[in-house]
Amino acid sequence: MKSIRYHLHFMVLFPISVGISSVNLFFGVQYSLF
């Protein structure tokens, strides 16, 4: 039960962190270009 909860927590947090980092990278590239 605990492992299932941990897996769900990871599945929720991982895309959020990836999205934040990709948005950060996108704005960094845009800022350096313009």
WORAVEN-V774271 format. One record per helix or strand. SS is the DSSP state (h for helix, s for strand). FROM is the first residue (numbers start at 0). LEN is the number of residues. Records with the same first field share a line. If there is no record, write none. Layout:
BEGIN
SS->FROM-LEN ; FROM-LEN
END
This chain:
BEGIN
h->1-32
END
